[in-house]
Amino acid sequence: MTLNINAEANDQVGGRSRPELVEDLLDEMTPWNPQERMSAFRSFLSGSLSLIHIHVLTILEVQGPLSMSHLADALDVSVASATGIVNRMEQRRLVERRHADTDRRVVSVHPTRLGGEVFARLRRHRRDKLKKVLGELSDAELAAFLTGLRAMRRARAAVVDREPGS
């Protein structure tokens, strides 16, 4: 028999309440790095954003605002192609161009508030879906799953440390 994830806070498993276990599991299951995001976007986005737009937003999230030439380099496209991509993203209000104060010829690309919220919305969507799945697990399964996920995280970190580029 499984318990609803909204069970009373006094239901304890290993000294932790069920809601605390669920939140711990969600925290373990949802930290995304840019590479992990890319594989999930197709199913989450259903065509509302292109992968190139997601890629640009990820680059800007990791590297901060970039000049058009640096963004083109990061995308491995010409400045003309990057300009077209940025034009379409500006039309969707995902990014904006800003002129440098010191040299107005230098234009940098910045995510807008809407562009910055893309990953937060995806994360919330992912957490909501996972919460439903976790609701099907027993308290003991939740605790064991959390232990297993933390072990996997440590193991993944150890592999990455030994094998750069993994």
mmCIF file of the C-alpha atoms, coordinates in Angstrom:
data_MODEL
# 
_entry.id   MODEL 
# 
loop_
_atom_site.group_PDB 
_atom_site.id 
_atom_site.type_symbol 
_atom_site.label_atom_id 
_atom_site.label_alt_id 
_atom_site.label_comp_id 
_atom_site.label_asym_id 
_atom_site.label_entity_id 
_atom_site.label_seq_id 
_atom_site.pdbx_PDB_ins_code 
_atom_site.Cartn_x 
_atom_site.Cartn_y 
_atom_site.Cartn_z 
_atom_site.occupancy 
_atom_site.B_iso_or_equiv 
_atom_site.pdbx_formal_charge 
_atom_site.auth_seq_id 
_atom_site.auth_comp_id 
_atom_site.auth_asym_id 
_atom_site.auth_atom_id 
_atom_site.pdbx_PDB_model_num 
ATOM 1   C CA . MET A 1 1   ? 0.000  0.000  0.000   1.00 0.00 ? 1   MET A CA 1 
ATOM 2   C CA . THR A 1 2   ? 1.340  3.442  -0.904  1.00 0.00 ? 2   THR A CA 1 
ATOM 3   C CA . LEU A 1 3   ? 0.765  6.587  1.069   1.00 0.00 ? 3   LEU A CA 1 
ATOM 4   C CA . ASN A 1 4   ? -0.323 9.835  -0.482  1.00 0.00 ? 4   ASN A CA 1 
ATOM 5   C CA . ILE A 1 5   ? 2.613  12.288 -0.647  1.00 0.00 ? 5   ILE A CA 1 
ATOM 6   C CA . ASN A 1 6   ? 0.428  14.764 1.209   1.00 0.00 ? 6   ASN A CA 1 
ATOM 7   C CA . ALA A 1 7   ? 0.287  12.442 4.230   1.00 0.00 ? 7   ALA A CA 1 
ATOM 8   C CA . GLU A 1 8   ? 0.401  13.955 7.677   1.00 0.00 ? 8   GLU A CA 1 
ATOM 9   C CA . ALA A 1 9   ? 3.755  15.502 8.566   1.00 0.00 ? 9   ALA A CA 1 
ATOM 10  C CA . ASN A 1 10  ? 3.968  13.265 11.636  1.00 0.00 ? 10  ASN A CA 1 
ATOM 11  C CA . ASP A 1 11  ? 4.328  10.150 9.450   1.00 0.00 ? 11  ASP A CA 1 
ATOM 12  C CA . GLN A 1 12  ? 8.048  9.521  9.906   1.00 0.00 ? 12  GLN A CA 1 
ATOM 13  C CA . VAL A 1 13  ? 10.425 7.379  7.880   1.00 0.00 ? 13  VAL A CA 1 
ATOM 14  C CA . GLY A 1 14  ? 13.925 7.142  9.236   1.00 0.00 ? 14  GLY A CA 1 
ATOM 15  C CA . GLY A 1 15  ? 13.408 10.312 11.236  1.00 0.00 ? 15  GLY A CA 1 
ATOM 16  C CA . ARG A 1 16  ? 12.220 12.243 8.159   1.00 0.00 ? 16  ARG A CA 1 
ATOM 17  C CA . SER A 1 17  ? 8.632  13.064 7.284   1.00 0.00 ? 17  SER A CA 1 
ATOM 18  C CA . ARG A 1 18  ? 7.280  11.850 3.973   1.00 0.00 ? 18  ARG A CA 1 
ATOM 19  C CA . PRO A 1 19  ? 7.058  15.376 2.521   1.00 0.00 ? 19  PRO A CA 1 
ATOM 20  C CA . GLU A 1 20  ? 10.696 15.939 3.522   1.00 0.00 ? 20  GLU A CA 1 
ATOM 21  C CA . LEU A 1 21  ? 11.693 12.682 1.800   1.00 0.00 ? 21  LEU A CA 1 
ATOM 22  C CA . VAL A 1 22  ? 9.784  13.649 -1.343  1.00 0.00 ? 22  VAL A CA 1 
ATOM 23  C CA . GLU A 1 23  ? 11.427 17.080 -1.422  1.00 0.00 ? 23  GLU A CA 1 
ATOM 24  C CA . ASP A 1 24  ? 14.855 15.498 -0.865  1.00 0.00 ? 24  ASP A CA 1 
ATOM 25  C CA . LEU A 1 25  ? 14.215 13.090 -3.729  1.00 0.00 ? 25  LEU A CA 1 
ATOM 26  C CA . LEU A 1 26  ? 13.028 15.874 -5.993  1.00 0.00 ? 26  LEU A CA 1 
ATOM 27  C CA . ASP A 1 27  ? 16.145 17.848 -5.164  1.00 0.00 ? 27  ASP A CA 1 
ATOM 28  C CA . GLU A 1 28  ? 18.231 14.801 -6.065  1.00 0.00 ? 28  GLU A CA 1 
ATOM 29  C CA . MET A 1 29  ? 16.337 14.096 -9.269  1.00 0.00 ? 29  MET A CA 1 
ATOM 30  C CA . THR A 1 30  ? 16.011 17.584 -10.704 1.00 0.00 ? 30  THR A CA 1 
ATOM 31  C CA . PRO A 1 31  ? 19.351 19.377 -10.730 1.00 0.00 ? 31  PRO A CA 1 
ATOM 32  C CA . TRP A 1 32  ? 20.010 19.791 -14.418 1.00 0.00 ? 32  TRP A CA 1 
ATOM 33  C CA . ASN A 1 33  ? 23.191 20.735 -16.066 1.00 0.00 ? 33  ASN A CA 1 
ATOM 34  C CA . PRO A 1 34  ? 22.955 22.112 -19.605 1.00 0.00 ? 34  PRO A CA 1 
ATOM 35  C CA . GLN A 1 35  ? 23.786 18.762 -21.226 1.00 0.00 ? 35  GLN A CA 1 
ATOM 36  C CA . GLU A 1 36  ? 21.068 16.895 -19.313 1.00 0.00 ? 36  GLU A CA 1 
ATOM 37  C CA . ARG A 1 37  ? 18.523 19.523 -20.295 1.00 0.00 ? 37  ARG A CA 1 
ATOM 38  C CA . MET A 1 38  ? 19.039 19.140 -24.012 1.00 0.00 ? 38  MET A CA 1 
ATOM 39  C CA . SER A 1 39  ? 17.866 15.523 -24.075 1.00 0.00 ? 39  SER A CA 1 
ATOM 40  C CA . ALA A 1 40  ? 14.634 16.361 -22.243 1.00 0.00 ? 40  ALA A CA 1 
ATOM 41  C CA . PHE A 1 41  ? 13.653 19.504 -24.117 1.00 0.00 ? 41  PHE A CA 1 
ATOM 42  C CA . ARG A 1 42  ? 12.055 17.841 -27.102 1.00 0.00 ? 42  ARG A CA 1 
ATOM 43  C CA . SER A 1 43  ? 9.453  16.095 -24.977 1.00 0.00 ? 43  SER A CA 1 
ATOM 44  C CA . PHE A 1 44  ? 8.848  19.018 -22.600 1.00 0.00 ? 44  PHE A CA 1 
ATOM 45  C CA . LEU A 1 45  ? 8.685  21.812 -25.111 1.00 0.00 ? 45  LEU A CA 1 
ATOM 46  C CA . SER A 1 46  ? 6.527  20.215 -27.791 1.00 0.00 ? 46  SER A CA 1 
ATOM 47  C CA . GLY A 1 47  ? 7.790  22.650 -30.395 1.00 0.00 ? 47  GLY A CA 1 
ATOM 48  C CA . SER A 1 48  ? 7.134  25.867 -28.466 1.00 0.00 ? 48  SER A CA 1 
ATOM 49  C CA . LEU A 1 49  ? 10.853 26.736 -28.634 1.00 0.00 ? 49  LEU A CA 1 
ATOM 50  C CA . SER A 1 50  ? 13.484 25.535 -31.038 1.00 0.00 ? 50  SER A CA 1 
ATOM 51  C CA . LEU A 1 51  ? 16.518 23.680 -29.779 1.00 0.00 ? 51  LEU A CA 1 
ATOM 52  C CA . ILE A 1 52  ? 18.758 26.447 -31.093 1.00 0.00 ? 52  ILE A CA 1 
ATOM 53  C CA . HIS A 1 53  ? 16.858 28.944 -28.921 1.00 0.00 ? 53  HIS A CA 1 
ATOM 54  C CA . ILE A 1 54  ? 17.312 26.668 -25.927 1.00 0.00 ? 54  ILE A CA 1 
ATOM 55  C CA . HIS A 1 55  ? 20.964 26.320 -26.810 1.00 0.00 ? 55  HIS A CA 1 
ATOM 56  C CA . VAL A 1 56  ? 21.400 30.106 -26.938 1.00 0.00 ? 56  VAL A CA 1 
ATOM 57  C CA . LEU A 1 57  ? 19.632 30.535 -23.590 1.00 0.00 ? 57  LEU A CA 1 
ATOM 58  C CA . THR A 1 58  ? 21.830 27.822 -22.071 1.00 0.00 ? 58  THR A CA 1 
ATOM 59  C CA . ILE A 1 59  ? 25.000 29.471 -23.381 1.00 0.00 ? 59  ILE A CA 1 
ATOM 60  C CA . LEU A 1 60  ? 23.869 32.818 -21.977 1.00 0.00 ? 60  LEU A CA 1 
ATOM 61  C CA . GLU A 1 61  ? 23.005 31.188 -18.657 1.00 0.00 ? 61  GLU A CA 1 
ATOM 62  C CA . VAL A 1 62  ? 26.441 29.580 -18.387 1.00 0.00 ? 62  VAL A CA 1 
ATOM 63  C CA . GLN A 1 63  ? 28.618 32.335 -19.871 1.00 0.00 ? 63  GLN A CA 1 
ATOM 64  C CA . GLY A 1 64  ? 26.544 35.453 -19.220 1.00 0.00 ? 64  GLY A CA 1 
ATOM 65  C CA . PRO A 1 65  ? 25.737 38.105 -21.823 1.00 0.00 ? 65  PRO A CA 1 
ATOM 66  C CA . LEU A 1 66  ? 27.847 37.806 -24.956 1.00 0.00 ? 66  LEU A CA 1 
ATOM 67  C CA . SER A 1 67  ? 28.685 39.961 -27.921 1.00 0.00 ? 67  SER A CA 1 
ATOM 68  C CA . MET A 1 68  ? 27.206 38.814 -31.209 1.00 0.00 ? 68  MET A CA 1 
ATOM 69  C CA . SER A 1 69  ? 30.606 37.593 -32.399 1.00 0.00 ? 69  SER A CA 1 
ATOM 70  C CA . HIS A 1 70  ? 31.236 35.589 -29.205 1.00 0.00 ? 70  HIS A CA 1 
ATOM 71  C CA . LEU A 1 71  ? 27.732 34.114 -29.364 1.00 0.00 ? 71  LEU A CA 1 
ATOM 72  C CA . ALA A 1 72  ? 28.318 33.157 -33.003 1.00 0.00 ? 72  ALA A CA 1 
ATOM 73  C CA . ASP A 1 73  ? 31.573 31.459 -31.984 1.00 0.00 ? 73  ASP A CA 1 
ATOM 74  C CA . ALA A 1 74  ? 29.838 29.600 -29.142 1.00 0.00 ? 74  ALA A CA 1 
ATOM 75  C CA . LEU A 1 75  ? 27.143 28.409 -31.567 1.00 0.00 ? 75  LEU A CA 1 
ATOM 76  C CA . ASP A 1 76  ? 29.723 27.643 -34.271 1.00 0.00 ? 76  ASP A CA 1 
ATOM 77  C CA . VAL A 1 77  ? 27.828 29.724 -36.811 1.00 0.00 ? 77  VAL A CA 1 
ATOM 78  C CA . SER A 1 78  ? 28.539 32.906 -38.735 1.00 0.00 ? 78  SER A CA 1 
ATOM 79  C CA . VAL A 1 79  ? 27.713 36.278 -37.218 1.00 0.00 ? 79  VAL A CA 1 
ATOM 80  C CA . ALA A 1 80  ? 25.018 36.628 -39.897 1.00 0.00 ? 80  ALA A CA 1 
ATOM 81  C CA . SER A 1 81  ? 23.408 33.343 -38.792 1.00 0.00 ? 81  SER A CA 1 
ATOM 82  C CA . ALA A 1 82  ? 23.659 34.333 -35.129 1.00 0.00 ? 82  ALA A CA 1 
ATOM 83  C CA . THR A 1 83  ? 22.002 37.645 -35.996 1.00 0.00 ? 83  THR A CA 1 
ATOM 84  C CA . GLY A 1 84  ? 19.078 35.806 -37.585 1.00 0.00 ? 84  GLY A CA 1 
ATOM 85  C CA . ILE A 1 85  ? 18.735 33.536 -34.555 1.00 0.00 ? 85  ILE A CA 1 
ATOM 86  C CA . VAL A 1 86  ? 18.832 36.507 -32.175 1.00 0.00 ? 86  VAL A CA 1 
ATOM 87  C CA . ASN A 1 87  ? 16.298 38.382 -34.343 1.00 0.00 ? 87  ASN A CA 1 
ATOM 88  C CA . ARG A 1 88  ? 13.815 35.501 -34.004 1.00 0.00 ? 88  ARG A CA 1 
ATOM 89  C CA . MET A 1 89  ? 14.486 35.228 -30.278 1.00 0.00 ? 89  MET A CA 1 
ATOM 90  C CA . GLU A 1 90  ? 13.931 38.974 -29.855 1.00 0.00 ? 90  GLU A CA 1 
ATOM 91  C CA . GLN A 1 91  ? 10.586 38.625 -31.638 1.00 0.00 ? 91  GLN A CA 1 
ATOM 92  C CA . ARG A 1 92  ? 9.632  36.030 -29.012 1.00 0.00 ? 92  ARG A CA 1 
ATOM 93  C CA . ARG A 1 93  ? 10.971 38.334 -26.264 1.00 0.00 ? 93  ARG A CA 1 
ATOM 94  C CA . LEU A 1 94  ? 13.495 35.714 -25.100 1.00 0.00 ? 94  LEU A CA 1 
ATOM 95  C CA . VAL A 1 95  ? 16.596 37.910 -25.519 1.00 0.00 ? 95  VAL A CA 1 
ATOM 96  C CA . GLU A 1 96  ? 17.456 41.537 -26.048 1.00 0.00 ? 96  GLU A CA 1 
ATOM 97  C CA . ARG A 1 97  ? 20.403 43.363 -27.544 1.00 0.00 ? 97  ARG A CA 1 
ATOM 98  C CA . ARG A 1 98  ? 22.154 46.047 -25.544 1.00 0.00 ? 98  ARG A CA 1 
ATOM 99  C CA . HIS A 1 99  ? 24.800 48.503 -26.690 1.00 0.00 ? 99  HIS A CA 1 
ATOM 100 C CA . ALA A 1 100 ? 27.900 48.831 -24.517 1.00 0.00 ? 100 ALA A CA 1 
ATOM 101 C CA . ASP A 1 101 ? 28.149 52.093 -22.597 1.00 0.00 ? 101 ASP A CA 1 
ATOM 102 C CA . THR A 1 102 ? 31.799 52.570 -23.546 1.00 0.00 ? 102 THR A CA 1 
ATOM 103 C CA . ASP A 1 103 ? 31.504 51.670 -27.244 1.00 0.00 ? 103 ASP A CA 1 
ATOM 104 C CA . ARG A 1 104 ? 28.042 51.819 -28.805 1.00 0.00 ? 104 ARG A CA 1 
ATOM 105 C CA . ARG A 1 105 ? 29.268 49.675 -31.701 1.00 0.00 ? 105 ARG A CA 1 
ATOM 106 C CA . VAL A 1 106 ? 29.571 46.689 -29.341 1.00 0.00 ? 106 VAL A CA 1 
ATOM 107 C CA . VAL A 1 107 ? 26.260 44.895 -28.992 1.00 0.00 ? 107 VAL A CA 1 
ATOM 108 C CA . SER A 1 108 ? 25.739 42.158 -26.429 1.00 0.00 ? 108 SER A CA 1 
ATOM 109 C CA . VAL A 1 109 ? 22.913 39.655 -26.177 1.00 0.00 ? 109 VAL A CA 1 
ATOM 110 C CA . HIS A 1 110 ? 21.136 39.290 -22.816 1.00 0.00 ? 110 HIS A CA 1 
ATOM 111 C CA . PRO A 1 111 ? 18.297 36.985 -21.801 1.00 0.00 ? 111 PRO A CA 1 
ATOM 112 C CA . THR A 1 112 ? 15.075 38.815 -20.966 1.00 0.00 ? 112 THR A CA 1 
ATOM 113 C CA . ARG A 1 113 ? 13.001 38.014 -17.891 1.00 0.00 ? 113 ARG A CA 1 
ATOM 114 C CA . LEU A 1 114 ? 10.911 35.678 -20.079 1.00 0.00 ? 114 LEU A CA 1 
ATOM 115 C CA . GLY A 1 115 ? 14.039 34.027 -21.483 1.00 0.00 ? 115 GLY A CA 1 
ATOM 116 C CA . GLY A 1 116 ? 15.436 33.609 -17.996 1.00 0.00 ? 116 GLY A CA 1 
ATOM 117 C CA . GLU A 1 117 ? 12.248 31.895 -16.836 1.00 0.00 ? 117 GLU A CA 1 
ATOM 118 C CA . VAL A 1 118 ? 12.369 29.158 -19.489 1.00 0.00 ? 118 VAL A CA 1 
ATOM 119 C CA . PHE A 1 119 ? 14.498 26.814 -17.376 1.00 0.00 ? 119 PHE A CA 1 
ATOM 120 C CA . ALA A 1 120 ? 12.591 27.577 -14.186 1.00 0.00 ? 120 ALA A CA 1 
ATOM 121 C CA . ARG A 1 121 ? 9.332  26.643 -15.939 1.00 0.00 ? 121 ARG A CA 1 
ATOM 122 C CA . LEU A 1 122 ? 10.884 23.460 -17.292 1.00 0.00 ? 122 LEU A CA 1 
ATOM 123 C CA . ARG A 1 123 ? 12.215 22.573 -13.857 1.00 0.00 ? 123 ARG A CA 1 
ATOM 124 C CA . ARG A 1 124 ? 8.771  23.106 -12.278 1.00 0.00 ? 124 ARG A CA 1 
ATOM 125 C CA . HIS A 1 125 ? 7.140  20.989 -15.000 1.00 0.00 ? 125 HIS A CA 1 
ATOM 126 C CA . ARG A 1 126 ? 9.682  18.226 -14.452 1.00 0.00 ? 126 ARG A CA 1 
ATOM 127 C CA . ARG A 1 127 ? 9.276  18.316 -10.658 1.00 0.00 ? 127 ARG A CA 1 
ATOM 128 C CA . ASP A 1 128 ? 5.471  18.188 -10.957 1.00 0.00 ? 128 ASP A CA 1 
ATOM 129 C CA . LYS A 1 129 ? 5.667  15.101 -13.183 1.00 0.00 ? 129 LYS A CA 1 
ATOM 130 C CA . LEU A 1 130 ? 8.187  13.400 -10.906 1.00 0.00 ? 130 LEU A CA 1 
ATOM 131 C CA . LYS A 1 131 ? 6.104  14.166 -7.830  1.00 0.00 ? 131 LYS A CA 1 
ATOM 132 C CA . LYS A 1 132 ? 3.251  12.151 -9.346  1.00 0.00 ? 132 LYS A CA 1 
ATOM 133 C CA . VAL A 1 133 ? 5.604  9.237  -10.001 1.00 0.00 ? 133 VAL A CA 1 
ATOM 134 C CA . LEU A 1 134 ? 7.034  9.420  -6.481  1.00 0.00 ? 134 LEU A CA 1 
ATOM 135 C CA . GLY A 1 135 ? 3.500  9.361  -5.099  1.00 0.00 ? 135 GLY A CA 1 
ATOM 136 C CA . GLU A 1 136 ? 3.289  5.752  -6.248  1.00 0.00 ? 136 GLU A CA 1 
ATOM 137 C CA . LEU A 1 137 ? 6.208  4.673  -4.038  1.00 0.00 ? 137 LEU A CA 1 
ATOM 138 C CA . SER A 1 138 ? 5.942  3.477  -0.451  1.00 0.00 ? 138 SER A CA 1 
ATOM 139 C CA . ASP A 1 139 ? 7.752  5.309  2.332   1.00 0.00 ? 139 ASP A CA 1 
ATOM 140 C CA . ALA A 1 140 ? 10.431 2.623  2.427   1.00 0.00 ? 140 ALA A CA 1 
ATOM 141 C CA . GLU A 1 141 ? 10.865 2.832  -1.346  1.00 0.00 ? 141 GLU A CA 1 
ATOM 142 C CA . LEU A 1 142 ? 11.168 6.608  -1.167  1.00 0.00 ? 142 LEU A CA 1 
ATOM 143 C CA . ALA A 1 143 ? 13.888 6.371  1.476   1.00 0.00 ? 143 ALA A CA 1 
ATOM 144 C CA . ALA A 1 144 ? 15.753 3.658  -0.423  1.00 0.00 ? 144 ALA A CA 1 
ATOM 145 C CA . PHE A 1 145 ? 15.439 5.559  -3.687  1.00 0.00 ? 145 PHE A CA 1 
ATOM 146 C CA . LEU A 1 146 ? 16.887 8.689  -2.100  1.00 0.00 ? 146 LEU A CA 1 
ATOM 147 C CA . THR A 1 147 ? 19.802 6.674  -0.715  1.00 0.00 ? 147 THR A CA 1 
ATOM 148 C CA . GLY A 1 148 ? 20.359 5.162  -4.158  1.00 0.00 ? 148 GLY A CA 1 
ATOM 149 C CA . LEU A 1 149 ? 20.223 8.498  -5.958  1.00 0.00 ? 149 LEU A CA 1 
ATOM 150 C CA . ARG A 1 150 ? 22.728 10.025 -3.589  1.00 0.00 ? 150 ARG A CA 1 
ATOM 151 C CA . ALA A 1 151 ? 25.006 7.038  -4.123  1.00 0.00 ? 151 ALA A CA 1 
ATOM 152 C CA . MET A 1 152 ? 24.653 7.511  -7.890  1.00 0.00 ? 152 MET A CA 1 
ATOM 153 C CA . ARG A 1 153 ? 25.524 11.191 -7.612  1.00 0.00 ? 153 ARG A CA 1 
ATOM 154 C CA . ARG A 1 154 ? 28.703 10.357 -5.652  1.00 0.00 ? 154 ARG A CA 1 
ATOM 155 C CA . ALA A 1 155 ? 29.598 7.630  -8.154  1.00 0.00 ? 155 ALA A CA 1 
ATOM 156 C CA . ARG A 1 156 ? 28.960 9.925  -11.144 1.00 0.00 ? 156 ARG A CA 1 
ATOM 157 C CA . ALA A 1 157 ? 31.171 12.619 -9.567  1.00 0.00 ? 157 ALA A CA 1 
ATOM 158 C CA . ALA A 1 158 ? 33.939 10.070 -8.995  1.00 0.00 ? 158 ALA A CA 1 
ATOM 159 C CA . VAL A 1 159 ? 33.792 8.918  -12.618 1.00 0.00 ? 159 VAL A CA 1 
ATOM 160 C CA . VAL A 1 160 ? 33.813 12.490 -13.927 1.00 0.00 ? 160 VAL A CA 1 
ATOM 161 C CA . ASP A 1 161 ? 36.800 13.305 -11.697 1.00 0.00 ? 161 ASP A CA 1 
ATOM 162 C CA . ARG A 1 162 ? 38.733 10.310 -13.066 1.00 0.00 ? 162 ARG A CA 1 
ATOM 163 C CA . GLU A 1 163 ? 37.648 10.660 -16.688 1.00 0.00 ? 163 GLU A CA 1 
ATOM 164 C CA . PRO A 1 164 ? 37.334 14.274 -17.839 1.00 0.00 ? 164 PRO A CA 1 
ATOM 165 C CA . GLY A 1 165 ? 34.773 14.659 -20.597 1.00 0.00 ? 165 GLY A CA 1 
ATOM 166 C CA . SER A 1 166 ? 32.559 11.831 -19.276 1.00 0.00 ? 166 SER A CA 1 
# 
